[in-house]
C-alpha cells in the first residue's frame, strides 16, 4: 500500500493523486463514497448497485446448506 500526502485548500477540497485515480479507475464526474471510520477515511468508488456490491460479503459466515445448519442448531438446543 502506498501513501501520499495531500493538502486541503481554503474550501477544504483535495486533489486525488494520480496513483489513486488510476487505482480506482476514476473519470471526471465519478461519484465516490467517503467513509469515516474512527480517525481514518476510506475513499471508494460508488458501486453501480449497492445490492450487487454487498452480495456474498458474508458467505464465509453461513454454510452452503442453510437447512443442514438450522437442523444442527435445533439439535444442539435439545
C-alpha positions in Angstrom: 0.0 0.0 0.0 1.4 3.4 -1.0 0.9 6.6 1.0 0.8 10.1 -0.3 0.2 13.4 1.4 -2.3 15.9 0.1 -3.4 19.3 1.3 -6.8 20.9 1.6 -7.4 24.3 0.1 -9.4 27.1 1.7 -12.6 25.4 0.6 -11.4 22.0 2.1 -11.0 20.5 -1.3 -8.3 17.9 -2.0 -6.8 16.6 -5.3 -6.7 12.8 -5.6 -3.2 11.9 -6.5 -2.7 10.2 -9.9 -1.8 6.8 -8.3 -5.2 6.9 -6.5 -7.1 7.9 -9.6 -5.5 5.2 -11.6 -6.0 2.5 -8.9 -9.7 3.4 -8.7 -10.0 3.9 -12.5 -11.6 7.3 -11.8 -13.0 9.5 -14.5 -14.3 13.1 -14.3 -17.6 13.4 -12.5 -17.4 9.9 -11.0 -19.2 9.6 -7.6 -17.1 8.3 -4.7 -18.0 7.0 -1.2 -16.3 8.9 1.6 -16.4 6.5 4.7 -15.2 7.8 8.0 -14.0 5.1 10.4 -12.6 6.4 13.7 -9.7 8.7 12.7 -9.4 7.2 9.2 -11.2 7.9 5.9 -11.8 5.3 3.2 -12.4 6.5 -0.3 -14.1 4.1 -2.6 -15.8 4.2 -6.0 -19.5 4.3 -5.6 -20.9 0.9 -6.9 -23.5 1.0 -9.6 -25.6 -1.3 -7.4 -25.2 -1.4 -3.7 -27.1 -4.7 -3.6 -24.6 -6.3 -6.0 -21.6 -4.8 -4.2 -22.8 -6.4 -0.9 -23.8 -9.7 -2.4 -21.6 -12.5 -1.0 -19.9 -10.4 1.7 -21.0 -12.8 4.5 -20.8 -16.1 2.5 -18.0 -17.4 4.8 -20.3 -16.9 7.8 -23.1 -19.1 6.5 -22.9 -22.7 5.4 -23.6 -23.7 1.8 -26.8 -25.6 3.0 -28.8 -23.4 5.4 -31.3 -26.2 6.1 -28.5 -28.5 7.4 -27.1 -25.7 9.5 -30.6 -25.0 11.0 -31.0 -28.7 11.8 -27.7 -28.8 13.7 -28.6 -25.6 15.7 -32.0 -27.0 16.6 -30.4 -30.4 17.6 -27.9 -28.5 19.8 -30.8 -26.8 21.7 -32.3 -30.1 22.7 
